[in-house]
Amino acid sequence: MKLVVVGGGSTYTPELVDGIARLADAVVSELVLVDPDAGRLGVVAPFCARILARYGSQIVLRWTGDLDEAADGAGGAILQLRVGGQATRQRDETWPLEYGCIGQETTGAGGLAKALRTVPVVLNVADRIRRRAQPGAWIVDFTNPVGIVTRALLDAGHRAIGLCNVAIGNQRLFASLLGVDPGQVALDHVGLNHLTWERAALVDGEDQLPALLADRGPEAAEHTDLPLTAGGSSPAVPSSYLRYYWAHDKVLAEQQQAEQTRAQVVAGIEAELLALYSDPALDTKPELLGRRGGAFYSEAAVELLHALASDDSSRLVVNLRNNSTLPFLPAEAVIEVPAMVGAKGPAAVALDPVTPTMRGLITHVSGYEELAVDAATRGGRDRVVAALLAHPLIGQHELAGRLADRLVAENAAFLPWAVTR
């Protein structure tokens, strides 16, 4: 397969290339990194070439700023782009604090701002890929907010599947606590992207989560900063992103008092990484890359690539259409659950009913995501207000209006409709 990575100048890319070199030589024959930032690409891509050479990989690596040329004959594409870079993330994480709201790049007002900037760009990229790539080529979206972006891609008729590293990170965590190989652990992972719970950890078909939580519950809980019963009466491990909802005041106070935003931390790490990548002697991932975020991203991506290229199905956690999986959501919603994935795509596995606590929050946020896609694809202040009003972290009409005006002002350079609103 010829695989195109859009956003190939990302400091994440060496993580992805390392995984492909180790695990996907049989699937990927040609790898093309695409990025409009020639300076970053000129640093990241040669480092990736050295990684491939160190493994003795036969994969042909190329890099370019020309998406159309890169997509010619591609069998698949990974999207990992960030519109506006870390500077826009910094704004997403700061201006909502002035209104007493969480500042975060994938949820709340900041998350909507990112979606409004990102969705039109991703749809344009996907259209160009579809015109040039092989018929039936898959688009794998790793671009946040993954659930919203994936829904926009699917709504536009693209053959797309969303991917996040939260589930594979939990799989690795549980495997280490249980003392087993990660491949032996299958998760009962349910919810929306960045709004999920682990309800079971199956090893050889037996759920080990109750025993794990009884023996080592505090070690699992410290990764979420929430009680393990926060999903209802049954033990479950919530995603760390649930903190924004269920520890809202605590998180808001932390953000307002923090000396640095996460965006500033990441920007500093990225500057150091690019300096390291520039060393012509470096041919292995630096330890600092682990602090960038996206742990196990490469393993998740490679597992998905293998599955999509295979006649056999693999059980993976992905973002896909709900259809009837969660019966309380519309069929068109995008959910993040285990699915059997093969060459024909993903099919969600049957799930036990979720608790009322989970169901309520999932339904609420899914409604917001539907409105966010509408605002991102059609524009208009009224649609932005509607999405903000529907978000459980906002939910007040006057506040939604003020946030909408600020959001549009902050992002006007990325919103063509904003100048005529």
C-alpha positions as CSV (number, residue, x, y, z in Angstrom):
1,M,0.0,0.0,0.0
2,K,1.0,3.6,-0.7
3,L,0.2,5.5,2.5
4,V,-0.1,9.2,2.7
5,V,0.3,11.1,6.0
6,V,-1.3,14.5,5.9
7,G,0.4,16.6,8.5
8,G,3.6,14.7,8.0
9,G,5.7,17.6,9.5
10,S,4.2,16.9,12.9
11,T,6.6,16.0,15.7
12,Y,4.3,12.9,16.1
13,T,5.3,11.5,12.7
14,P,8.5,9.8,13.9
15,E,6.4,7.8,16.4
16,L,4.2,6.7,13.5
17,V,7.1,5.9,11.2
18,D,8.9,3.9,13.9
19,G,5.7,1.8,14.4
20,I,5.3,1.3,10.7
21,A,9.0,0.3,10.3
22,R,8.7,-2.3,13.2
23,L,5.2,-3.6,12.5
24,A,3.9,-2.8,9.0
25,D,6.6,-3.5,6.4
26,A,4.2,-6.1,4.9
27,V,1.4,-3.6,4.6
28,V,3.1,-0.3,3.6
29,S,5.4,-0.2,0.6
30,E,5.5,3.5,0.1
31,L,5.1,6.3,2.6
32,V,4.5,9.9,1.6
33,L,4.7,12.7,4.1
34,V,2.7,15.8,3.2
35,D,2.9,19.2,4.9
36,P,2.7,22.8,3.7
37,D,5.4,23.8,6.3
38,A,8.5,23.0,4.3
39,G,10.7,23.9,7.2
40,R,9.3,21.4,9.6
41,L,8.9,18.8,6.9
42,G,12.6,19.3,6.0
43,V,13.6,18.4,9.6
44,V,11.1,15.6,10.4
45,A,11.2,13.7,7.1
46,P,15.0,13.1,7.0
47,F,14.8,11.9,10.6
48,C,12.1,9.5,9.6
49,A,14.3,8.3,6.7
50,R,17.0,7.5,9.2
51,I,14.6,5.6,11.4
52,L,13.5,3.4,8.5
53,A,17.2,2.8,7.5
54,R,18.0,1.8,11.1
55,Y,15.4,-0.9,10.9
56,G,16.5,-2.0,7.5
57,S,13.0,-1.2,6.2
58,Q,12.3,-1.6,2.5
59,I,9.6,1.1,2.6
60,V,10.1,3.9,0.1
61,L,9.8,7.3,1.9
62,R,9.1,10.5,0.1
63,W,8.0,14.0,1.3
64,T,6.3,16.9,-0.4
65,G,4.1,19.9,0.0
66,D,1.9,18.9,-2.9
67,L,-1.1,16.9,-1.7
68,D,-2.4,16.1,-5.1
69,E,0.8,14.6,-6.3
70,A,1.2,12.7,-3.0
71,A,-2.3,11.2,-3.2
72,D,-1.9,9.8,-6.7
73,G,-2.6,6.0,-6.5
74,A,-2.6,6.0,-2.7
75,G,-4.2,3.1,-0.9
76,G,-4.9,5.0,2.3
77,A,-4.3,8.2,4.1
78,I,-3.8,9.2,7.7
79,L,-4.9,12.7,8.7
80,Q,-3.0,14.3,11.7
81,L,-3.2,18.0,10.9
82,R,-3.6,21.0,13.2
83,V,-5.0,24.1,11.6
84,G,-3.3,27.1,13.0
85,G,-0.7,25.1,15.0
86,Q,0.0,25.4,18.7
87,A,-0.8,29.2,18.6
88,T,-4.5,28.5,18.0
89,R,-4.4,25.8,20.6
90,Q,-3.0,28.3,23.1
91,R,-6.0,30.6,22.4
92,D,-8.5,27.7,22.7
93,E,-7.1,26.9,26.2
94,T,-7.1,30.5,27.5
95,W,-9.9,32.8,26.3
96,P,-12.7,30.6,27.6
97,L,-11.2,30.9,31.1
98,E,-12.2,34.6,31.0
99,Y,-15.9,33.5,31.0
100,G,-15.5,30.9,33.8
101,C,-15.4,28.1,31.3
102,I,-13.0,25.2,30.8
103,G,-10.2,25.9,28.3
104,Q,-9.5,22.7,26.3
105,E,-8.8,21.9,22.7
106,T,-11.3,19.1,22.2
107,T,-14.3,20.0,24.4
108,G,-16.2,23.1,25.4
109,A,-15.8,26.4,23.6
110,G,-12.2,25.7,22.7
111,G,-13.1,22.3,21.3
112,L,-15.8,23.9,19.1
113,A,-13.3,26.5,17.9
114,K,-10.9,23.8,16.8
115,A,-13.8,21.9,15.1
116,L,-14.8,25.0,13.2
117,R,-11.3,25.6,12.0
118,T,-10.6,22.0,11.2
119,V,-13.6,20.4,9.6
120,P,-13.6,22.5,6.4
121,V,-9.9,22.0,5.8
122,V,-10.2,18.2,6.4
123,L,-13.1,17.9,4.0
124,N,-11.1,19.8,1.3
125,V,-8.2,17.5,1.9
126,A,-10.4,14.4,1.8
127,D,-12.0,15.5,-1.5
128,R,-8.6,15.9,-3.1
129,I,-7.5,12.5,-1.8
130,R,-10.6,10.8,-3.1
131,R,-10.1,12.2,-6.6
132,R,-6.5,11.0,-6.8
133,A,-6.3,7.9,-4.6
134,Q,-7.2,4.3,-5.5
135,P,-10.9,3.5,-5.5
136,G,-12.0,2.5,-2.0
137,A,-8.9,4.0,-0.3
138,W,-9.5,4.5,3.5
139,I,-9.0,7.8,5.3
140,V,-7.9,7.3,8.9
141,D,-8.6,10.4,11.0
142,F,-6.4,11.1,14.0
143,T,-7.2,14.8,13.8
144,N,-9.0,16.2,16.9
145,P,-11.8,16.5,17.7
146,V,-11.9,13.0,16.3
147,G,-15.6,12.2,16.7
148,I,-16.7,15.5,15.1
149,V,-14.2,15.3,12.3
150,T,-15.0,11.6,11.5
151,R,-18.7,12.4,11.5
152,A,-18.1,15.2,9.0
153,L,-16.1,12.9,6.8
154,L,-18.8,10.2,6.9
155,D,-21.5,12.7,6.2
156,A,-19.6,13.8,3.1
157,G,-19.5,10.3,1.8
158,H,-15.9,9.5,2.6
159,R,-14.6,6.0,3.4
160,A,-13.4,7.1,6.8
161,I,-12.7,5.7,10.2
162,G,-11.6,7.6,13.4
163,L,-8.8,6.7,15.7
164,C,-7.8,7.7,19.2
165,N,-5.1,6.5,21.5
166,V,-7.1,6.5,24.7
167,A,-8.3,2.9,24.4
168,I,-4.9,1.4,23.4
169,G,-3.4,3.4,26.3
170,N,-5.8,1.8,28.7
171,Q,-5.2,-1.6,27.2
172,R,-1.5,-1.3,27.8
173,L,-2.1,0.0,31.4
174,F,-4.4,-2.9,32.3
175,A,-2.1,-5.4,30.7
176,S,0.9,-4.1,32.8
177,L,-1.2,-4.2,36.0
178,L,-2.4,-7.7,35.2
179,G,1.0,-8.9,34.1
180,V,-0.1,-10.1,30.7
181,D,0.7,-9.3,27.1
182,P,-1.4,-6.4,25.7
183,G,-2.6,-8.5,22.9
184,Q,-4.4,-10.7,25.4
185,V,-6.5,-7.8,26.7
186,A,-9.8,-6.9,25.0
187,L,-11.7,-3.8,26.3
188,D,-15.4,-3.2,26.7
189,H,-14.8,0.5,25.8
190,V,-18.0,2.5,25.3
191,G,-18.9,6.1,24.6
192,L,-17.9,9.0,22.3
193,N,-14.4,10.1,21.5
194,H,-12.9,11.7,24.6
195,L,-16.0,10.6,26.6
196,T,-15.6,6.9,27.3
197,W,-15.5,4.3,30.0
198,E,-13.8,0.9,30.3
199,R,-16.4,-1.5,31.6
200,A,-14.4,-4.8,31.2
201,A,-10.9,-6.0,30.5
202,L,-11.3,-9.5,28.9
203,V,-8.4,-11.9,29.1
204,D,-9.1,-15.2,27.4
205,G,-12.8,-14.3,27.5
206,E,-12.8,-13.7,31.2
207,D,-13.4,-10.2,32.7
208,Q,-10.5,-9.3,34.9
209,L,-11.5,-5.8,35.6
210,P,-13.4,-6.4,38.9
211,A,-10.4,-8.3,40.4
212,L,-8.0,-5.7,39.0
213,L,-9.9,-2.8,40.6
214,A,-10.2,-4.7,43.9
215,D,-6.4,-5.4,44.0
216,R,-5.0,-2.3,42.3
217,G,-7.9,0.2,42.0
218,P,-5.9,3.2,43.2
219,E,-3.3,2.7,40.5
220,A,-6.0,2.7,37.8
221,A,-7.9,5.6,39.4
222,E,-4.8,7.9,39.5
223,H,-4.9,8.1,35.7
224,T,-8.4,9.6,35.8
225,D,-8.6,11.6,39.0
226,L,-12.2,10.4,39.4
227,P,-13.9,7.6,41.4
228,L,-14.0,4.4,39.6
229,T,-17.8,4.2,40.2
230,A,-18.4,7.6,38.5
231,G,-20.1,5.8,35.6
232,G,-22.9,4.5,37.8
233,S,-23.3,1.6,40.2
234,S,-21.0,-0.8,38.3
235,P,-17.2,-0.4,38.5
236,A,-15.9,1.2,35.4
237,V,-12.7,3.2,34.6
238,P,-13.6,6.6,33.1
239,S,-11.5,8.4,30.6
240,S,-9.4,11.2,32.0
241,Y,-11.5,13.6,29.8
242,L,-14.4,13.0,32.1
243,R,-12.6,15.3,34.6
244,Y,-13.8,18.2,32.5
245,Y,-17.4,17.3,33.3
246,W,-17.4,15.6,36.7
247,A,-14.6,17.6,38.3
248,H,-15.3,20.8,36.4
249,D,-14.7,23.4,39.2
250,K,-11.5,21.7,40.3
251,V,-10.2,21.6,36.8
252,L,-11.2,25.2,36.1
253,A,-9.4,26.4,39.2
254,E,-6.3,24.4,38.1
255,Q,-6.3,26.0,34.7
256,Q,-6.9,29.5,36.0
257,Q,-3.9,29.1,38.4
258,A,-1.6,27.2,36.1
259,E,1.7,29.0,35.1
260,Q,1.6,27.4,31.7
261,T,-1.1,25.9,29.5
262,R,-0.8,22.5,27.9
263,A,-0.3,24.3,24.6
264,Q,2.7,26.1,25.9
265,V,4.2,22.9,27.4
266,V,3.7,21.1,24.1
267,A,5.2,24.0,22.1
268,G,8.3,23.9,24.2
269,I,8.6,20.1,23.8
270,E,8.1,20.5,20.0
271,A,10.9,23.0,19.8
272,E,13.2,20.7,21.6
273,L,12.2,17.7,19.5
274,L,12.8,19.6,16.3
275,A,16.3,20.5,17.5
276,L,16.9,16.8,18.3
277,Y,15.5,15.6,15.0
278,S,17.9,18.0,13.2
279,D,20.9,15.9,14.4
280,P,22.0,13.9,11.4
281,A,23.3,11.2,13.7
282,L,20.0,10.6,15.4
283,D,18.1,7.5,14.1
284,T,16.0,6.5,17.1
285,K,13.0,8.1,18.8
286,P,14.2,10.4,21.6
287,E,12.8,9.8,25.0
288,L,11.3,13.3,25.0
289,L,8.8,12.2,22.3
290,G,7.0,10.2,25.0
291,R,6.1,13.5,26.7
292,R,4.6,15.0,23.6
293,G,1.4,13.0,24.0
294,G,-0.2,10.4,21.8
295,A,1.2,7.4,23.6
296,F,0.9,4.2,21.5
297,Y,-0.4,6.1,18.6
298,S,1.8,4.2,16.2
299,E,0.7,0.8,17.5
300,A,-3.0,1.8,17.2
301,A,-2.4,3.1,13.7
302,V,-0.5,0.0,12.6
303,E,-3.1,-2.4,14.0
304,L,-5.8,-0.5,12.1
305,L,-3.8,-0.5,8.8
306,H,-3.2,-4.3,9.2
307,A,-6.9,-4.8,9.8
308,L,-8.1,-2.7,6.8
309,A,-5.7,-4.5,4.5
310,S,-6.6,-8.0,5.7
311,D,-9.3,-10.6,4.8
312,D,-9.6,-11.4,8.5
313,S,-11.2,-9.2,11.1
314,S,-9.5,-7.8,14.2
315,R,-11.2,-6.4,17.3
316,L,-10.1,-2.8,17.6
317,V,-11.6,0.3,19.3
318,V,-12.4,2.9,16.6
319,N,-14.8,5.8,15.8
320,L,-17.6,4.7,13.5
321,R,-21.3,5.2,12.7
322,N,-23.6,4.3,15.6
323,N,-26.2,2.6,13.4
324,S,-28.1,0.6,16.1
325,T,-25.1,-0.1,18.5
326,L,-26.3,2.4,21.2
327,P,-30.1,2.4,20.6
328,F,-30.6,5.7,22.4
329,L,-28.5,7.6,19.8
330,P,-29.4,8.4,16.2
331,A,-28.0,6.0,13.6
332,E,-25.9,8.9,12.1
333,A,-24.0,9.6,15.4
334,V,-20.4,8.6,15.6
335,I,-19.4,6.5,18.6
336,E,-16.1,5.1,20.0
337,V,-16.5,1.4,20.7
338,P,-14.9,-2.0,19.9
339,A,-15.5,-3.1,16.3
340,M,-14.5,-6.0,14.1
341,V,-12.4,-4.4,11.4
342,G,-11.4,-5.9,8.1
343,A,-11.0,-4.9,4.5
344,K,-14.7,-4.0,4.3
345,G,-14.4,-1.7,7.2
346,P,-15.6,-1.7,10.8
347,A,-18.6,-3.3,12.3
348,A,-19.3,-2.5,16.0
349,V,-19.6,-5.5,18.3
350,A,-22.7,-6.0,20.4
351,L,-22.6,-4.1,23.7
352,D,-24.4,-4.5,27.0
353,P,-26.7,-1.5,27.9
354,V,-24.9,1.4,29.5
355,T,-25.9,2.9,32.8
356,P,-28.3,5.8,33.0
357,T,-25.5,8.1,34.1
358,M,-23.4,7.2,31.0
359,R,-26.4,7.3,28.7
360,G,-27.4,10.8,29.8
361,L,-23.9,12.3,29.3
362,I,-23.3,10.5,26.0
363,T,-26.7,11.6,24.6
364,H,-26.0,15.2,25.7
365,V,-22.6,15.4,24.1
366,S,-23.6,13.6,21.0
367,G,-26.3,16.2,20.4
368,Y,-23.7,18.9,20.7
369,E,-21.5,17.1,18.2
370,E,-24.3,17.0,15.7
371,L,-24.7,20.7,16.0
372,A,-20.9,21.3,15.9
373,V,-20.7,19.5,12.5
374,D,-23.6,21.6,11.3
375,A,-21.8,24.8,12.4
376,A,-18.5,23.7,11.0
377,T,-19.9,22.8,7.6
378,R,-22.4,25.6,7.1
379,G,-21.1,28.4,9.3
380,G,-23.1,31.2,10.9
381,R,-23.2,32.7,14.4
382,D,-26.6,31.2,15.2
383,R,-25.3,27.7,14.5
384,V,-22.3,28.4,16.7
385,V,-24.6,29.6,19.5
386,A,-26.8,26.5,19.1
387,A,-23.8,24.2,19.5
388,L,-22.5,26.0,22.5
389,L,-25.9,26.0,24.1
390,A,-26.1,22.3,23.7
391,H,-22.8,21.6,25.3
392,P,-23.1,20.4,28.9
393,L,-20.2,22.6,30.0
394,I,-22.0,25.7,28.8
395,G,-25.8,25.3,28.6
396,Q,-26.8,29.0,29.2
397,H,-28.2,31.1,26.5
398,E,-26.6,34.4,27.4
399,L,-23.2,32.8,28.0
400,A,-23.4,30.8,24.7
401,G,-24.0,34.1,22.9
402,R,-21.0,35.8,24.4
403,L,-18.8,32.8,23.9
404,A,-19.9,32.6,20.2
405,D,-19.0,36.2,19.6
406,R,-15.6,35.7,21.1
407,L,-15.0,32.4,19.3
408,V,-15.8,34.0,16.0
409,A,-13.6,37.0,16.7
410,E,-10.7,34.8,17.8
411,N,-10.9,32.6,14.7
412,A,-12.1,35.0,12.0
413,A,-9.0,34.4,9.9
414,F,-10.0,30.7,9.7
415,L,-13.7,31.2,9.1
416,P,-14.5,32.6,5.6
417,W,-18.2,33.1,6.5
418,A,-17.3,35.2,9.6
419,V,-16.6,38.4,7.6
420,T,-20.1,38.4,6.1
421,R,-22.0,37.2,9.1
